[in-house]
Amino acid sequence: MRKALAVLTTMVSVVILSACNNQKYDIVTSLYPQYDMVRTIVGDKDLTYTLLLPPGVEAHGFEPTPKQTGLIQSSKLFIYTSKELELWAINTTNKGKVVDLEVLTEETHEAAHGTEEHDHEDEHDHDHAETHDVHYWVSLHKQIHMVEAILPLIIELDSKNEAYYTENANQLISDIQALRASFITLENKERPIYFIGHNVFSSLNEEYGLNIQSLTDSFSPDSDPTIEQIGSMIDAIKASESSFVYFDPFENDALAKTIKSDLKSKYGIDIELRPLESMHNVSKEQYKAKTSLLELWQINYNNIVLELHKEA
């Protein structure tokens, strides 16, 4: 009897493990921005979706495991970020569509603005950087076009719920536009904001005339800053009398803490460290809490305001 129970238990375990290993999703996304947009648009409908990048993991250099590749291949829609950031995704295939979101976002942008007139502020927002910004999603305007690009893909999978998905997408766009209005009305935009990290905020600087100065010009966090770059930033922080200095939660914050310590011990300058979210991903805690892109933007806005709106 005991032997029979043991065999039965083993069989049940195998069935459960097989079910877990055979998990399939309608939509697979590579990074958090498109994952959160899909989650928001799909809402409580039956389409299934997942995020490849594990919470808390830096996006640069990530490549999927064989199991994750299997999830892509069995999906109906795979949305990756760009060929430049995710070389491994270029020749990926699945049962439906594989979408380069950067390309589709640019096409959506051109379709939206090719024939309509813009005021001066809007034209400034759409100026392209001379150097291609791999972090194109760190732009509220670009995120609107990302939502507009993703919506038809979801409707194609489940057309009977088109009205529901459209309503969710429109609400998300409206919320993003409200945040844009907040950034546009920021004061003292010329005041430097020092960011101990790689070059993430080029598009945001152009969009709103901000002056976020990154420690390195590189678009990759793997580019180690030089002694000269660190020294130059310390000198700049001293000269500007900044009260707040910012860091990327997904990069090692040890350097930010070292700069804070040096400013205090050598020059008697006490700065406060604050995070700026690059939105590649979220922490494990943020993932469990279902932290949205809108909430990440609000974190950034609230922290930027501290330096820009401080009393002189």
Buried (B, 14 or more C-beta within 10 A) or exposed (E): EEEEEEEEEEEEEEEEEEEEEEEBBBBBBBBBBBBBBBBBBBEEBEBBBBBBBEBBBBBBEBEBEEEBBBBBBBBBBBBBBBEEBBEEBEEBEBEBBBBBBBEBBBEBBEEEBEEEEEEEEEEEBEEEEEEEBBBBBBBBBBBBBBBBBBBBBBBEBBEEBBEBBBEBBBEBBEBBEEBBEBBBEBEEBEBBBBBBBBBBBBBBBBBBBBBBBBBBEEBEBEBEBEEEBBEBBBEEBBEBEBBBBBBBBBBEBEBBEEBBEBBEEEEEBEBEBBBBBBBBBBBEEBBEEEBBBBBBBBBBEEBBBBBBEEEE
